[in-house]
Amino acid sequence: MLSLIVLGVLLSIPSAIPVSIAANNLWVIIAALLVFTMTISVGLLEIGELGEKYSNSLVKTVLITLIAMVVMALVGFNTAFAPTIGGIIGNPFYLPGLALGSFSNSTSLLGSVWWSMTPTYFNTGLTTGTYFLFEAAFAAVTMALVAVVALKKMKLSALIAFATVYFILIWNLPAAWIWNPTGWLFKMGMSDFAGGLIVHAAAGTAGLALVCRIWVEERRRGLKRSPPVQININSGWLTLAILLLWVGWFGFNPGSVLAFNSEATVVVLTTFLAASSAALSTMFFKYLRVKNDHEIMCATNGILMGLIVITPLAGFVSPGSAIVLGLLSGPVFVYSERYLEKAKWFTDPIGLFPGHLVGGIFGVLMIAFFAQSSFASASGNTALPNGLLFGGGMSAVGQLGIEIFGIMVVMITVFLLSYATISAISRVAHGILTDYG
């Protein structure tokens, strides 16, 4: 099947395009397909951790994938990645326009290089169609992460309505600010290689807005604590889920180089080394805390934490730094989880907050400590200075300030937009809770 996809992609690329550009497009399309598997794999992860009776997780993640593709094609891709209006939001009417050019045989979709992939900017030669597919996959998996806190709590119709707004505005603003070369945080010098903030921490922040609204409605029903969603480990499904997510991350991080070159291979290594060392570290520190937790759940959480932490740094660091970052990820997860599990006003059985929110923020902050300009330049980030641990000095201190500022701005914006959106949906739908809540 994959060979047919590869053949189709090769045949669709105009013969006049240089071989290197054709390879970049082929590689990023394959990476996008890998990222798309991650969205459905989040549903498998929920089943693996909560039991097979939660099979509606798969319906939820399939719907998120479908909505992401359609809404991103209609307008979301442009609001994130078209040339921005004042550095804030992409122009929704930029070519090929709404619905990827609607019914026209648009050359800007079929063969033209997307504006930010030209030599003026990232210079990887990706066509509009290629880049759209890649970023739509990212948007989909981000919303799947947000939705893990909604399982058995929120009406599916409310979640779908929220996802629609999410793919038009909530996810798109941080992407336009940081990944778009005309975005205001990008111009300030903010870096986030593959989405420690834009994907993971932003998903955690949006999820926090959802659980805040859920708690408001649960209190109205007279509840003193949020009803817990019980963990019921299914080792087979959990192992399959983490395997698919880990393989999907092969597209998530290396694909973010946006080119088929030697740096993409380095990112493969940093991604896998961070995940492996983080799993070992998490199992060790969890054992120190509870003495008997060496099961697949602990290993899974460790792998995910390592993948999350390395995501914003994967194209900026060496393999050695990736191992160190993975080792640091273990205690960060274990003690964040210990603190957050004491909360009585929300349920987070899949670990959105200690993993994606805390891990995403931690990874972005570590850019200012572990980045090496030689690796960053190879991945297309020529302005990023060396980190503090590699002689960056005051430039690294300045980078740390930029990263902290970017984190604060994005989290405040995402939380306010998410809470306002879910509150409006609640008013229209007469509440977002299922009968369980």
N, C-alpha and C positions, 0 to 999 in steps of 0.2 A: 504493500500500500504506500509506504513512504517513498519507494522508488518511483511510483507513478506520480506522486506529488512533486518530487524533485524534477522529473522529466517535464511535467506540465509547466513548472516555473521556468525552467530553462527555455522551453519553446516560446513562452510568453514574453521573454525579455528581448527587445529589439536587437538585431544583429549588429547595429552600429555602436552599441554600448561596449566599452572596453571590458576585457575579461575580469579585471579586478572589481569593477562596479557590478558586473553580473554576479560575481561570487559574493559580494556584500549583500546584494538583494536576496540571493538564495539563502545565505546563512541567516539573515534576519527573519525571513519567512519561516524557516525551520524553527528558529528560536521562538517566534510567536506561537507556533503550533504547540511547542512544549509548554509555554506559559499558559495557553488555554487549558491544558490538561490539569493545571494546578487548581483552577476554580472548582471543577468537579471533584478533585481530590480533597478539597476542604470538606465537602459533604461526606466523603469516605472517612475522613478523620473524625468527624462528629459521630458517625456510626461506630467507629473503632473505640472511641472513648465512652460513649453513652449507651451503646447497645443497638441491636438491629431493629428495635421498635421505633427508632428515630429515622427510618428510611425516607421520611419526607424531607430529610436534609438533602437528598439527591434531587428531589423536585425543586427545592429552593435554589440550589446551585445551578441547575440547568436553566431555570428561569432567569437568574442573574446573568448568565452567559448570553442568553438570547436578547435580553433587554440591553445589555452592554453593546452588543454588535449593532443593533438597530439605532439606539439613541446616539451612540458615538458616530455612526454613519450620517445620521440626520443633521446633527449640529455639534455634538460633544467634541469631536476631533478638532474642529476649527476653534472652538472656544478655548481649547487648551494649547493648540500647536500652530495655529495661523499667526501671522504677524499681529502683535498685540496692539490694543488701543490704550495708549498711555502706560504701557508696561503692565496692565492689570488683567485684561482678558483678551483672548484671541478674537479676531474679526470673524463673526459667524458666516459672513458672505464672501470670504476669500475663496479664490478658485481652489478646487472645482465647485465650491459652493455647497448649498444645503443638499443633503442626501448624496454626497460624493458626486455631484454633477447631475443628480436626478436621472433623467432618461437620455441625456446627451452622450454621444460617443466622445467623451472629453479626453483630449490628448494629455491634459494635465494629470489625469488619473491613470491612464494606460502606460505612458512612457516617460513623462516629464519628471525630472528630479524635484522632490519637494524642496521648497525654498530654503529651509534651514539645513538641508543636506548638500548644498552647493559649496563651492570653494570659499565663498564669503564667510561661511559659518563652520559647520562640522565636516564638510567635504568628504562624505562617505558615499554620495551618489544614490541614496535610497529613493525609489520612486514613491509617489503619493500613496499608491495602493499598498506597498510594502510597509511603509511607516505607519499607515493607518492600522493595519492588521496588528502590528506589534503593540502599539499603544492602546488599542481597544482591548487586547488581551490583558494588559496591565490594569486597566480600569476595572475589568471584570473581576480579577482575583482580589483587588482591593476591596470591592464591595462584598465579596464572599467572606472576607475577614470581618468586616463590620457586622455581618449578619449572624456570626456565631453567638452573639449575646441575645439574639432574638428568638432562638430556637425554643419552641413551646411557650413563649411569652407573648410574641406579637402576632397579630393577624397577618396572614400571608399577603392579603390585599394592601395592607398598610406598608409592608416591607417593599412591595413592588412599586408603590407610589413613591416611597422614599428613594428607591434605587434610580428611578427615572430622573428625579431632581439631582441626585448624586452625580449622574453621568453627564448632566448638562452644566452644572455649576460647582458643586461642593468639591469633587475630586479635581475638577479642571482648573480652578483658581491656583492652588499650589503648583500644579504642573506648569501652568502658564508663567508663574512667577520664577520658577527655578529651572525647569528643563527647556523652556523656550528662550532662545538667545536674545529676545527683545524684552523678556520679563524683568521686572525691577529688581528682584532679589538676585537673579543671574548677573545682572550688570553690577550689582553691589559686590559680587564675588562669592555668593552662596554656592556650595557644592553638595550634591547628594547623588552619588553615582547611579544607583539603580533603585532608589526609593526607600531609604531608611525612614525618612520623614514623609515623603509624598505618598508612599504606600503604607508602611507599617505604623508609624506613629500617628499619621492622619487617620488611618483606619481605627486605631485604638481610641483616638479622640472622638471620632464620629460615633463609635460604639459607646463611649462614655455618655454622650448626649442621649443616645437611645435608652440606656439603663436609667439615666436621670428621669426621663419621661415615664418610663415603665414604673419607677418607684413612686412618682407622683400619683399615678393611677392606682397602684397597689395600695397606697396609704388611704386613698379615697374609699377603697373597699374595706378599710378597717384592718389591714394587715400590719403587724408589728415588725415583720422582717420579710424579705423577698423569698418566696418559696424556692428552695434549692432544686436544681436539676441534677439528679443523682448520676454519678459516674458508674458505668458498668462495662468494664474493659472487655473488648473482643480482640484478642491478640492478633488473629488473622487479618481482620479488616484494618486494624491499626498499623500493622506492619506493611500491608499493601499501600495504605494511605501515605505513610512517610516515605516509602520507596518512590511512589509517583511524584510526591512533592519535591523530593531531593533531585530526581531526574528533571522535573520541570524547572527547577532552579538553574539547571544547566542552560536553559534558554533565558531565564530571568536576569541573571548577572552577566554571563559572557555575551549574551545578545545585546546588552546595553552598551557594549563597545561600538555597536552599530556598524561594524566592519569585520570582515574575515581576515584577521591578521594575527601576528604572534602575541599581541596583548590579550586577545580573546582566550588564548591558551593559558596565559598567566592567570586570568580571571577564573578559569575553570579550576586551576590549582588552589587559588586563595579561597574560593567558595567551598571546595570539598575539604580542604585542610581545616578551615575554621569550624565547619560542621562536625567533623570527626573529633577534634580536640575539645569542642564544647560539650559533646555528648559524654566523653570520658570525664570531663570536669564536673558536669552536672551530676552524673551518677556518684562521683566521689563525694561531693559536698552534700548531696541528698542523703548519702549513707552516714555521713558525720552527724547529720541532724536527726535522722529517724532510725538509723542502724540496720534497717531491713528493706530498703527500697531500691532494688536493682532490677526492677521489672521493665518490660518493654515501654511502659508509659514514661518512665524516667528517661530512658534513652531517646524516645521520640521527642520529648520536650527539649532535651539537650541538643539534638540535631537541629530542631527548628530554631532554637535560640541562637545557635552559631550561624545559621543561614541568615537570620534576621540581622544580627549584629554586623556581619560582614557585608551585607547588601549595600550600604552607603559608601563603603570603603573598598570594595572588591577590585576596582580598577586603579586604586591609588596606592596600594601597599604590596609588600613583598610576601612570598609564601611564609617566611619566618614570622613576620608580623601577624599573618593570618592565624598561625598556630597560637601565638600569645593572646590575640583577641579572643580566640575560641576558649582558651583556658580561663580568661577573665569572665567570659559569658556565663559559665557555670554558676559561680556564686551570685552573680547579679540576678540570674533567674531564680535560684533557690530561695534567696532571702527576700526578693520582691514578692514571690508567690506566698511565702510565709506571712508577710505583712498584709498583703491584699486579701488573702483567704479569710481574714478575721472580719471582713466587712459583712454586715447583715442586710444591707440595703440593695445589693445586687448579686446576681449569680453569674459566674464566669468559668464554666466547667472546662472550656477549651483553652483557657489561658491567654485571652486577647490582651489583657492589661499587663501582666508580668512579662509576657513574651513580646508581643508586637509593639505595645506602647512604650514600655520601659526599654526593651531591647532596641527599638528603632531610635529612640532618643539617645541612648548610650552609644550606639554605632555612629550617629551623626557627630556627636561630640568628640569621638575618638579620631575623626579626620584631622583635627588640629594637633594631634599627638603622634599619629602613626603614618601620615601621608609622606610619600617620597615623590618629589617632582619628576624623577625619571620615569616612574610607573605612570603617574598622572598624565604626563605629556604623551606617552604612548597610547593612552586611552582617549586622547583628544582634549584633555584638560590642562592646557599649557600654562594657565595663570595660577594654578594651585601651588603654594609654597610647600617646602618641607615642613613636617610636623615638629613639635617641640623635642621629641625624642631623636630627631635626625638633624638637629642644628638649625631649625627654622627660626629661632629667636623671636624677635618682636613681630615678624611677619606671621608666625604661627599663632602668637597671642592675638593678633588682629583677626586672623581667620577664626579663632575660637569665638571671639566676640560676634563675628558675622553669623556663625552657625547658631549661637545661642539666640541672637536676635531673630533669625529666620524661624527657629523652632517656636519661639513665643508667638510670633505673628501668625504662623500657619495654624498652630493649635487653637489660638483664640478664634481665628476666623472660621475654622472648620467646626469648632464646637458651637459657636453662635448660629452659624448657618444650619447645622444639623438639628440643633434643638428647635430653632424657629420652624424648620420644615416639618419635623415630626409632630410638633405641637399643632401646626395648621392642619396636618393630616388627621390628627386625633379629633380636632373639632369637627371636621367634615364627616369623619367616619364614626363619630360618637364613641371615641375611645379606640385605642390600638391593642388592648389586651385581649388575649384569648380567654376562654372560660377558665383555663388553668390558673391565670394570674389573679 
